[in-house]
Amino acid sequence: MADLLIIGGGLAGSEAAHQAARRGLRVRLYEMRPSVQTGAHQTHHLAELVCSNSLGSNLPDRASGLLKNEVRMLGSLLLECAEAASLPAGGALAVDRELFARLVTERVESHPNIEIVREEVREIPASPVIVASGPLTSPALSHSIAGLSGEQHLSFFDAIAPIVHTETINMEIAFRASRYGTGEQDEGDYINCPFTKEEYYAFVEALLQAERIELRSFEEAIKSGVKAGHFFEGCLPVEIIAERGLDSLAFGPMRPVGLRDPRTGRRPYAVVQLRQDNLAGSLYNLVGFQTNLRYPEQKRVFRLIPGLENAEFVRYGQMHRNTFIASPKLLRPTLQHVRRDDLFFAGQLTGVEGYMGNIATGLLAGLNAARLHNHEEPLTLPQTTMLGALCHYVTHANLKDFQPMKANFGILPALESAHKLGKRERARAYADRALADLTSTLIRVREGEPAPGA
Ligand SMILES: Cc1cc2nc3c(=O)[nH]c(=O)nc-3n(C[C@H](O)[C@H](O)[C@H](O)COP(=O)(O)OP(=O)(O)OC[C@H]3O[C@@H](n4cnc5c(N)ncnc54)[C@H](O)[C@@H]3O)c2cc1C
């Protein structure tokens, strides 16, 4: 009889299994490969890296490097295997993917407290469990997860629109306004890029000709429209909308209704609207412009938008399969479900993005499942640590705009004394504070005192 079930032998699930097992729990780890495939994984190994072979920066003053130092302190098995399989890659931790996955598989398989069952789990079990089935969670299990809290709290795709630096928008052409003047700000909430009829058709033509990122089999649904990103929002890439008819964008995301160009006094033929993306107002995103164009093509084609001819892109648009739950509503920073203490989520499903973040949340879920089993309070890590900040972010973000988040210094609480420092020194100060706070948390835990926030 197992003390803990884990669904998914990927990055998070393998790490979680090892953490719980080394604390004495009998763990049953379910992995559906090779009998059921995800479409992205190619082997039967645990912890297979599906794309890049880099686990990000290893430098201590980079966000991903800090996260590595934290999970190193917490005794991560996967980081140990990654280091054993590392390849020369400058400041990054790149690995021989085959060796990495083989090492993890051997270590997990040979652990006396872990039993691996090669089976698809189709329903969330009623006993203590960590769900770590990843961005390509099987449809049956996705259905069961959705059943916990309603389908509107599960997202299947990411749909990210491009973001530009506000100061690079040409305001001699673009103008501020809200449709029918209904916005909150007097000058209008949106920046609008107006098209003449000729400009619009030239833009649509370029969009249709532009090179796209090829969709994988498990992403074909994107072509017919998917629920993506913001929960429950129907999304199609702009280039697919354009394929449906030359004027379909002008009646869709580029519709000009309720807008007048102050320079002509007339309604433009079409409009691209940009919405403020950060509090400082230094970034704006192109509303409804999720896309699968290749990045250089996005730069070329979207610069044809009047007013964006010199726009600098902070982030390009993308659409891809990504199952994640509405963590701000469903999870606690301990990675426990809000309504079930013995139900944990880990990895990409929580909305924490990137290989290292997925390993780190697996580690915390495994550690906390073991603490729960041993009648100890599950740990909430300090928000000043990168892992604590990630868990805090995904469980406290604004649900309406919730998007997966990877390690970055922007999610750590501000450090007043670091205000005047340069970028690198500031990062070092954040990293020093994080490791000091994690050290004191671990000392407190070892001495049996509850951790702060627990
Ligand atoms: C195509 C693709 C490319 C990506 N590329 C990168 C990248 O280059 N860099 C990066 O940092 N991140 C990347 N990511 C994001 C993410 O970091 C990885 O997907 C990462 O592997 C997620 O870790 P995980 O443990 O959450 O899930 P996974 O590593 O995917 O592990 C989940 C495991 O659960 C199994 N499983 C699923 N459903 C069931 C079930 N019902 N029963 C039993 N087992 C099940 C799967 O077979 C899988 O082995 C990518 C994601 C995708 C989809």
PDBQT file of the ligand as one rigid body, heavy atoms in Angstrom, charges set to zero:
ROOT
HETATM    1  C1  LIG A 501       6.371  21.118 -26.794  1.00  0.00    +0.000 C 
HETATM    2  C2  LIG A 501       6.918  21.749 -25.542  1.00  0.00    +0.000 A 
HETATM    3  C3  LIG A 501       8.188  22.294 -25.540  1.00  0.00    +0.000 A 
HETATM    4  C4  LIG A 501       8.726  22.874 -24.360  1.00  0.00    +0.000 A 
HETATM    5  N1  LIG A 501       9.984  23.381 -24.401  1.00  0.00    +0.000 NA
HETATM    6  C5  LIG A 501      10.521  23.907 -23.269  1.00  0.00    +0.000 A 
HETATM    7  C6  LIG A 501      11.877  24.383 -23.274  1.00  0.00    +0.000 A 
HETATM    8  O1  LIG A 501      12.569  24.318 -24.287  1.00  0.00    +0.000 OA
HETATM    9  N2  LIG A 501      12.391  24.911 -22.125  1.00  0.00    +0.000 N 
HETATM   10  C7  LIG A 501      11.648  24.984 -20.980  1.00  0.00    +0.000 A 
HETATM   11  O2  LIG A 501      12.166  25.460 -19.955  1.00  0.00    +0.000 OA
HETATM   12  N3  LIG A 501      10.366  24.534 -20.953  1.00  0.00    +0.000 NA
HETATM   13  C8  LIG A 501       9.787  23.995 -22.055  1.00  0.00    +0.000 A 
HETATM   14  N4  LIG A 501       8.478  23.545 -22.047  1.00  0.00    +0.000 N 
HETATM   15  C9  LIG A 501       7.669  23.758 -20.838  1.00  0.00    +0.000 C 
HETATM   16  C10 LIG A 501       7.944  22.804 -19.643  1.00  0.00    +0.000 C 
HETATM   17  O3  LIG A 501       9.067  23.299 -18.954  1.00  0.00    +0.000 OA
HETATM   18  C11 LIG A 501       8.167  21.355 -19.990  1.00  0.00    +0.000 C 
HETATM   19  O4  LIG A 501       7.029  20.896 -20.652  1.00  0.00    +0.000 OA
HETATM   20  C12 LIG A 501       8.413  20.484 -18.739  1.00  0.00    +0.000 C 
HETATM   21  O5  LIG A 501       8.759  19.198 -19.155  1.00  0.00    +0.000 OA
HETATM   22  C13 LIG A 501       7.193  20.421 -17.834  1.00  0.00    +0.000 C 
HETATM   23  O6  LIG A 501       7.503  19.637 -16.705  1.00  0.00    +0.000 OA
HETATM   24  P1  LIG A 501       6.350  18.835 -15.966  1.00  0.00    +0.000 P 
HETATM   25  O7  LIG A 501       7.006  17.942 -14.984  1.00  0.00    +0.000 OA
HETATM   26  O8  LIG A 501       5.297  19.765 -15.511  1.00  0.00    +0.000 OA
HETATM   27  O9  LIG A 501       5.690  17.946 -17.146  1.00  0.00    +0.000 OA
HETATM   28  P2  LIG A 501       6.372  16.813 -18.039  1.00  0.00    +0.000 P 
HETATM   29  O10 LIG A 501       7.840  16.888 -17.976  1.00  0.00    +0.000 OA
HETATM   30  O11 LIG A 501       5.697  16.888 -19.377  1.00  0.00    +0.000 OA
HETATM   31  O12 LIG A 501       5.913  15.483 -17.295  1.00  0.00    +0.000 OA
HETATM   32  C14 LIG A 501       4.575  15.083 -17.235  1.00  0.00    +0.000 C 
HETATM   33  C15 LIG A 501       4.541  13.579 -17.392  1.00  0.00    +0.000 C 
HETATM   34  O13 LIG A 501       3.220  13.132 -17.105  1.00  0.00    +0.000 OA
HETATM   35  C16 LIG A 501       2.879  12.091 -17.997  1.00  0.00    +0.000 C 
HETATM   36  N5  LIG A 501       1.404  12.047 -18.026  1.00  0.00    +0.000 N 
HETATM   37  C17 LIG A 501       0.533  12.926 -18.581  1.00  0.00    +0.000 A 
HETATM   38  N6  LIG A 501      -0.737  12.556 -18.339  1.00  0.00    +0.000 NA
HETATM   39  C18 LIG A 501      -0.669  11.420 -17.607  1.00  0.00    +0.000 A 
HETATM   40  C19 LIG A 501      -1.648  10.556 -17.053  1.00  0.00    +0.000 A 
HETATM   41  N7  LIG A 501      -2.944  10.799 -17.193  1.00  0.00    +0.000 N 
HETATM   42  N8  LIG A 501      -1.234   9.453 -16.362  1.00  0.00    +0.000 NA
HETATM   43  C20 LIG A 501       0.092   9.176 -16.209  1.00  0.00    +0.000 A 
HETATM   44  N9  LIG A 501       1.075   9.961 -16.727  1.00  0.00    +0.000 NA
HETATM   45  C21 LIG A 501       0.686  11.085 -17.408  1.00  0.00    +0.000 A 
HETATM   46  C22 LIG A 501       3.543  12.500 -19.292  1.00  0.00    +0.000 C 
HETATM   47  O14 LIG A 501       3.767  11.376 -20.115  1.00  0.00    +0.000 OA
HETATM   48  C23 LIG A 501       4.839  13.109 -18.804  1.00  0.00    +0.000 C 
HETATM   49  O15 LIG A 501       5.900  12.200 -18.751  1.00  0.00    +0.000 OA
HETATM   50  C24 LIG A 501       7.933  22.949 -23.189  1.00  0.00    +0.000 A 
HETATM   51  C25 LIG A 501       6.637  22.418 -23.207  1.00  0.00    +0.000 A 
HETATM   52  C26 LIG A 501       6.132  21.825 -24.362  1.00  0.00    +0.000 A 
HETATM   53  C27 LIG A 501       4.746  21.243 -24.346  1.00  0.00    +0.000 C 
ENDROOT
TORSDOF 0
